[in-house]
């Protein structure tokens, strides 16, 4: 059960994963994990970022309204917008990472099918 996975990837190279099943395959190549891999891949990229964006947009709108009605100074609003810009970049980065994770899971699944 220990050692390198015995599966061959789609490009002909041997999988570098650690064998975790009795048949010498890693988690990504073990057929008993196929359904779970598919569920994980289908859920990737969903969820939190859209709710975070709604919260950020609400905050931005509050700042706009505060600057407009004078309850927030323009300089303070500008600094707050800079903070929101950092938050938006972080949310975007997280979304890209999730998308890459989904693609990687799909590639692993396809490699498992091909091998």
C-alpha positions as MATLAB code, in Angstrom:
seq = 'XXXXXXXXXXXXXXXXXXXXXXXXXXXXXXXXXXXXXXXXXXXXXXXXXXXXXXXXXXXXXXXXXXXXXXXXXXXXXXXXXXXXXXXXXXXXXXXXXXXXXXXXXXXXXXXXXXX';
ca = [
       0.000    0.000    0.000;
       2.957    2.389    0.444;
       5.091    3.701   -2.364;
       4.480    5.387   -5.658;
       1.205    5.063   -7.532;
       1.434    2.441  -10.288;
      -0.869    4.337  -12.684;
       0.386    5.899  -15.898;
      -0.734    9.434  -16.666;
      -2.204   10.473  -20.016;
       1.168   11.821  -21.166;
       2.794    8.415  -20.595;
       4.597    9.359  -17.380;
       4.142    7.359  -14.232;
       1.954    9.058  -11.610;
       4.023   10.579   -8.817;
       1.260   10.236   -6.237;
       1.625    8.070   -3.167;
      -0.180    4.761   -3.397;
      -2.976    4.671   -0.845;
      -5.081    1.729   -1.994;
      -4.364   -1.982   -1.804;
      -4.055   -2.156   -5.584;
      -1.146    0.317   -5.573;
      -3.005    3.394   -6.802;
      -3.086    6.918   -5.375;
      -6.344    8.523   -4.282;
      -6.692   10.276   -7.653;
      -6.439    7.009   -9.617;
      -8.255    4.590   -7.298;
     -11.571    3.656   -8.954;
     -13.384    3.554   -5.605;
     -12.829    7.329   -5.293;
     -14.208    8.232   -8.735;
     -17.633    9.376   -7.502;
     -16.133   11.486   -4.726;
     -13.612   13.055   -7.130;
     -16.457   13.983   -9.460;
     -18.488   15.542   -6.605;
     -15.465   17.564   -5.468;
     -14.790   18.781   -9.007;
     -18.421   19.786   -9.533;
     -18.444   21.828   -6.301;
     -15.157   23.598   -6.973;
     -15.437   27.275   -7.731;
     -18.885   27.659   -6.190;
     -19.929   29.354   -3.003;
     -18.354   32.048   -0.940;
     -16.900   34.545   -3.408;
     -20.300   35.649   -4.721;
     -21.578   36.339   -1.191;
     -18.334   38.144   -0.362;
     -18.725   40.301   -3.449;
     -22.272   41.235   -2.395;
     -20.956   42.360    1.017;
     -18.117   44.329   -0.602;
     -20.507   46.000   -3.044;
     -22.812   46.978   -0.179;
     -19.840   48.529    1.648;
     -18.762   50.404   -1.467;
     -22.291   51.735   -1.926;
     -22.350   52.918    1.714;
     -19.081   54.778    1.192;
     -20.356   56.343   -2.030;
     -23.494   57.513   -0.281;
     -21.484   58.797    2.698;
     -19.136   60.769    0.463;
     -22.122   62.057   -1.499;
     -24.043   63.246    1.594;
     -20.913   64.508    3.373;
     -20.968   62.071    6.311;
     -17.673   60.558    5.074;
     -14.797   62.810    4.045;
     -13.517   62.294    0.512;
     -10.009   61.398    1.740;
     -11.405   58.792    4.137;
     -13.613   57.411    1.354;
     -10.581   57.148   -0.936;
      -8.670   55.114    1.656;
     -11.688   52.876    2.242;
     -11.972   52.287   -1.508;
      -8.317   51.261   -1.580;
      -9.087   48.683    1.100;
     -12.069   47.406   -0.850;
      -9.886   47.158   -3.950;
      -7.507   44.874   -2.028;
     -10.465   42.772   -0.881;
     -11.756   42.465   -4.447;
      -8.326   41.351   -5.660;
      -8.178   38.733   -2.905;
     -11.632   37.402   -3.842;
     -10.578   37.260   -7.510;
      -7.373   35.434   -6.623;
      -9.322   32.934   -4.548;
     -11.744   32.378   -7.460;
      -8.850   31.738   -9.848;
      -7.287   29.249   -7.431;
     -10.595   27.409   -7.111;
     -10.945   27.279  -10.892;
      -7.423   25.891  -11.234;
      -8.171   23.302   -8.541;
     -11.289   22.276  -10.480;
      -9.343   21.961  -13.715;
      -6.640   19.957  -11.958;
      -9.230   17.591  -10.500;
     -10.810   17.125  -13.920;
      -7.426   16.438  -15.505;
      -6.649   13.872  -12.800;
     -10.014   12.228  -13.406;
      -9.417   12.130  -17.153;
      -5.902   10.777  -16.611;
      -7.409    8.092  -14.419;
      -9.884    7.173  -17.125;
      -7.160    7.165  -19.787;
      -4.781    4.968  -17.803;
];
